[in-house]
Amino acid sequence: MTRFPAEWEKQSAVLIAWPHKTGDFSNRLESVEQSCSVIADTITRYQKLIIVCRDDSHQQHIQSLISNSDDVDFIHAIVNDIWVRDTVFLSVEDQGEITRLNFLFNGWGEKYQHQNDNALNHKLLNAKFFKGEAYKDIDLILEGGSVESDGIDTLLTTKQCLLNPNRNNGLTQQDIERQLFQHLGAKRIFWLDQENLSGDDTDAHIDTLARFCSVNTIAYTACDDAEDLHYKSLKYMERQLQAFRTRSGEAYHLVPLPLPKPIYDEEGQQLPANYANFLIINHAVLVPAYGDPMDKTALQRLTDCFPRHEIIPIPCRPLVHQYGSLHCMTMQLPEKVFNPLI
């Protein structure tokens, strides 16, 4: 029976794509690379890291910025954006075997150039690390940041993203559900009716809003400031989460994650900084940090969610200037999906 593994399950590697001077971060590349270096060095303390980079010169530059190259493998490929959460294949498991699913990617609803990103998975499949492993091309636009799995049979998503006509125009909610049931092995889908955070250009990706921390725990972006522009919508989301039930019929244990103080870009646009965009790896949880007093609160609440993991703050303020954060720029590979060169 097919299932979509939960993020807290055993992993073989994490994949990231390194920013380049020709990309969208060109005006703040140094600070973004500093964040990427911290992310790379932290991940390699626990498991293997795969870095997608442009060429030998780019690889050598990256190697000069990271502390431990021994647990890093490089793949050369051109990408439009570094947000591999939404472009790299999703891994499903069936009777102990992993299959990689290559969904279509259209630049979050044709907002950005995406030809290289949509082609990335076939380049990965030709790399020595993944060659020969099972995969399927799926004729459905789906981004990894838009779906959360409990590892058994339940998915969490938003109507604003998956039902947006800029993704799979013409498909009904029932049509999309059938595909998710078929390809990800889901039996239940919780559809949040939820607006995106200010500055979020993904049409309300679930990984900025609500995350499974276990089969019965959900951490979620929350707001208690009635003057905040997110207050009404996030209170509505909170009520929806309170109505969801586990398979045994119980309410989920809900853990609110506060919003940091608003961060703005040079044009005055508020950026989608949040703490729900954390990454779970083997024995650790990497949590976005923004140099804000709420960083400490978020870290403590996630410590309670993951008592057996080390909770590690990661500086992500530079990343949100391109509308993403830690989870958006990483993709974990479940155990057995990665085939290291022996």
N, C-alpha and C positions, 0 to 999 in steps of 0.2 A: 504494500500500500504506500503510495507516494505521500511524502510529507515535506514541509518546508522547515528545516531546522531552525530552532531559536538561536539567537545570537550568543547566549551564554553557554551553548554547548561547545565541546572540545573543538578547537580550531587548529588548522595546519599552517595557516599564514594569513597575513593581511596584505592587501594590495592598495597602493596609492599611485597617483600620477603627479610628477613633480612639475611645479609651475616653470614657465620659461619667459624670457624677456619679450617674446613676441605675443604673449597671451594677455588676458584681461587684467592681470596683476602687475603689468609693466610699470605702473606709476608708484607702486609700493612693493616691488619685488623683494627687496632686502628684508623687510619686516616679515613678509609672508614666508620667505625661506627660513627665517629664524624659527617661526612656528612649526614649519614642516620638519626642521631638523630636530626639534624637541619631540615631535610625534614619532619620527623615525627612531630616534635613540631610545624612546620609551618602549615602543613596540618590540624592538630587538632584545630588550631585557627579558622578554617573555616568550617570543616565538619568531618565526621567520617573517621577513618583510619582502615584498616584491615591489619594485619601483618601476613604473613606466616612465621612460624618458625619451628624448628625441634621437640622440645619436651618441657616439663615443665621447665627443667633447662635452655634451651635457652630462653624461654619466660621470666623467672625471670631475666636473665641477661639483656635482652632488656628493661624490665621495670625499671631497675636500671639506664638506660641511657637516658630515655625520661622523659620529665617534666610532661606530662598529659596522664595518662593511662585511664582516664574516658571515653574518646572518641576513645579508641582503642580496637578493638576486635582481638583475636588471633586465627589462624587456624594452627594446627600442620600438617606439610607435609614435606617430603624430596624433595629438588629441586637440579638440577644440577647447575643452575645459577640463579642469582637474577633478570635477565632481563625479568620481567613479562609482559612487553609491548608485547613481541613476543610469550608468552606462554599462557597467560590467555585469556579466551574466549572474543570474540567481541560481543558487545550488539547491537542488532537491535530492532527497534520499529515498530509496526504495529497496528494502531488504538488505541494507548495508552497503548498497552501491550508490554512488553520487552521479547525478546527471546535471550538466550545466545548461541552463535555459537562456537562450539568446533572444530576449524580447526586443522589439523595435524601439528606437529612441528618436524623438522628433524635436529636440531642443526645448522641452517643457512647453509644448504647444506652439511650435514654430516661432518661438521668441528669439532664438539665436541660431547661428550657424552650427550645424551638428553632423555634417557628413562624416568627418573623421571619428567622432564619438560613436556614431551608429555602426561604423565599420570596425571598431576596436576589438570586439570579441573574436572576430574571425582572425585577427592578427594574433591575439593571445592564444588561440587554439593552435596556431602554427608554431608557437614557441616551444622550446624543448621541455619546459616545465609542465605543459598541458597536453602535448601532442598524444593522441591515441585515446584520450579520455572521452567518455560518452557525452554528447551534447545534442540539443535540439534547437532549431530555429522556430520561433513562435511568432505567428502573424498577429501580434497584439502589441500596442504601445503600452509599456509599463515600466515605471522607474522604481528602483529598489527603495528609495526613500519614501515611497507612497504606500508601502505595505509593511505591517508588523505581524510577526508570527509568534504564537506561544509554543511552537515546536511540536504541537500535536495535531490540532485540526481547526484552530481559530485564527482568523486574520482580523486586524484592525486597520481601517483606512478612512478616507474622507470622501464624501460625495463630490466636494468641490474639485477634487483632482481627478479621480477615476471616471467620474461621469461628465467631465468637462468636454464639450464638443470639440475642443482643440486637440484632443487626444485620439479618441476612437469614435468619430462622428458617425452616427447612425446606429451604434450599439446601445441597447437599453441596459438598465441596471441588471436585469435578469440575464442578458447575453454575457455581460462581463462576469457576473457571478459564476455562470457555467464554465467559463474559461479558467477562472481562478480555482474552482473546484477540480477541474480536470488537470491543470498543469501544476498547481501547488498543493493539491491534496486536501484543500480546505473543506470543511463541512459546515462551518459557521463563519459569517462575516459580519463584523460590527461596523456599520456605516455611520461615522460621525458627520453631522451636518454642521460644518465648521468653517468660518472664515480663516484666511491666512493671516499670519502675523504681518505687521506693517513692514514693507520692504521685501517680503518673501515673494519671489517670482515663480515659485513652483506650483501655485494654486493649492496651497495648504497641504504640503507633504506631512504625513503623519509623524515623521521623525523630528519635526519641530514642535509637536503638540502632545503626543501621548505614546509611551513606550512600555511594552511588556518587560518587566524585570524578573518575573517568574510566571508560572501558569496561573497564579492567582493575585499577582501584584502588578499594578500599572502606575508608573510615574508620569505626571502630566504637568504641562505648563499652566500656571495658575496666577491669578491677579486678585489682590484684595484692596487695591486702591481704586475707589469709585471714580476718581478723576482721570484715571488712565484710559486711553482710547481703546484698550483691549478688554477692559473690565467686563462689559456686557457680554461680549462673545465668549470669553473664557469661562464666565460663570455659566453660560448656556452649555458649553462643552462639559463642564464639571457635572452638571445635572444629567447629561446624557451618559457619562461614564458611571455615575451612581446607579443608573438603571440597568446597566449590563450585569449579566450573571455568569458565573463560572459553569462548567459542565455539571457540577453537583447542585446548582441552583443557588449558590451563595453570592453575595455581593463581592466584588473585587476589593482587595486592599488598595486604596488609592493614596498616592504619595504626591502632594503638591510641590512643584518646583517653582520658586518665585521667578519673576522677570528681573533682569538687571536694569539699572537705570538706562533710559534710552541712549542709544549711540546713533549719531547722525553722520552722513557722508558730507562731502564738500558742498553739495548742492542743497543740503538741508533735509534730505530724505532719511527717515528713520530706518535703521537696519534691523534685520530679524534676529538679533542676539537672543539666545535662549539656552537653557541648560538641558533640555530634553534631547539635544543633539549629541549625547554621549556615545562612546564606543565601548562595547564589552569585548575583552580579549581573554586569553587564558590567564586566570588568577588576578586580573586587574580590570578596572573600569577607568577609562580616560574621560574626563569631564571638561567641557569648555569652561574657561575662566576668562574674565573680561576686565580684571582689575577693579572689581566692583564689590561693595560690602556684601552683596547677596551671594557672591562666590562661596563664601564659607557656609552659608545656610544650605545651598544646593549640595555641596560636598557632604555635609553631615547627613542630610536626608537620603542621599544615595548610599552612604555608608550603611545606613540601616537596611537598605534594600539588598545590599550585597555584602553581608557580613564576612564572607570568606574571600573576598577580593580586596586588593589594595586599591584605594580610590585616589586617583592622581589628577591634579588640575593641569590643564594644558592651555597655554596662552592662545586665545583664538580671536582676539580683537581685530587683528589685521584681516583674518579670513572673512569676517562678516561684511567687509567692504565690497565683496563680490557676491553677497547675499547667501553665503553658506557658512557652515562651521565644521566641526570635527567629524561628525558622522557622515556628513555629505561627501567628504573627500576621502573616505576609506571604504573598503569592502572586505569583510572577513571571508575566509574560505574554510568551510567546515572540514573537519578531519576526513581524510581519504580523497578530498578533492584535489589536493596538491601532490604532485608527483615529482619530488626533487630528483635532480640528476645524481645518480649514484657513482 
